[in-house]
């Protein structure tokens, strides 16, 4: 009888650990692109709801000020939130900072302040063809586990391979969708399948 109780206790303990493992929260910071006053926030709100449905604790704010000081201040806010999670014991592998266009620039700026190579990043059109289009980023200081997604027909942003250090840019995926820079704003099934699936997989450590 004692042996049976020991086995049962062991099984209960095993499933208890499995339950804890499955309950680990995945935090995803989503930073949208510029020009909300022109493009609106509807598509972004749809994207965020879908990411929440995929099981992420999503942190998202609509921003209407695209000035360099405002974007840098927001990047610092995100960095502080990430550092707060880390200080509370959240594993860096369970945190992802994702940004689109100007938002991906903010994500890289935040990565410099976070300075943790194990935090995940997903750059949706992250590296502009000309620096003048956005605030300056010291690419050499960017760090993290970075996935770069870019469309080859994007005439504003390009591959990050020539910009980011190899230690940070773990993977880059190029699309040839014909949508160009706007692909990451579209919520059509075709566009979603191209970029949202790899984003979710990366954030889950896959």
C-alpha positions, -999 to +999 in steps of 0.1 A: +000+000+000+028+023+009+045+016-024+013+024-043+010+057-024+046+066-033+039+059-070+007+080-069+025+108-052+053+107-078+027+108-107+009+137-091+042+156-086+052+149-122+019+163-135+022+192-112+055+202-128+040+197-162+011+220-152+036+247-141+056+243-173+025+247-195+013+278-174+045+298-182+034+331-195+047+344-228+050+382-229+049+399-263+055+437-267+040+448-300+051+482-313+033+495-344+046+516-372+042+553-379+014+575-391-016+562-370-034+595-378-033+584-415-036+547-415-057+543-384-053+517-356-079+492-366-056+467-383-031+468-354-059+462-329-070+431-349-033+419-350-031+423-312-063+404-305-051+376-327-018+375-308-037+374-276-057+345-289-025+327-297-017+327-259+005+357-255+002+384-228+004+413-253+016+448-243+004+473-269-001+511-270-014+533-298+010+562-304+003+594-323+036+611-319+063+599-344+089+624-335+123+610-326+122+620-289+087+605-285+097+572-302+129+569-282+110+577-250+085+549-258+114+525-265+128+533-231+094+526-216+093+492-232+129+485-221+119+495-185+089+471-186+111+443-199+137+449-172+110+449-146+098+415-158+133+401-157+138+415-122+107+397-111+121+364-123+106+361-158+129+341-181+143+362-210+132+334-233+096+341-224+098+378-235+095+390-271+097+426-284+083+429-318+080+460-339+069+471-374+088+497-394+094+526-371+082+503-344+110+479-352+135+507-349+121+513-314+125+476-306+162+478-315+166+509-295+150+491-266+173+461-271+203+483-265+189+494-231+177+459-221+211+444-230+201+408-226+211+385-255+184+359-246+154+382-250+135+376-283+130+402-310+110+401-342+117+430-366+090+435-392+107+456-418+135+466-394+163+482-414+157+513-436+175+518-468+185+553-457+192+564-422+175+597-427+141+580-427+143+572-390+164+580-359+199+567-356+205+532-343+240+520-334+235+485-349+267+472-333+251+476-299+219+458-308+216+425-290+191+397-284+177+367-302+165+385-334+143+373-362+141+397-392+112+396-416+113+417-448+096+418-481+118+420-512+094+444-529+097+469-500+113+501-514+117+517-480+132+489-458+157+462-467+175+431-453+191+435-419+220+411-427+244+439-436+234+460-406+230+438-375+258+418-358+258+380-365+256+374-328+222+391-327+205+383-360+198+346-357+174+344-387+160+364-415+131+355-438+125+374-470+091+374-487+082+382-523+046+390-517+041+420-539+026+438-509+059+456-502+063+476-470+026+474-461+025+436-458+029+437-420-002+459-417-025+436-437-047+411-419-057+391-450-052+353-447-023+354-472-004+381-455-009+366-421+004+332-431+036+348-444+046+368-413+024+361-383+031+324-381+070+329-380+065+357-354+045+334-331+068+305-336+099+327-328+082+341-297+075+306-285+111+296-289+105+273-319 
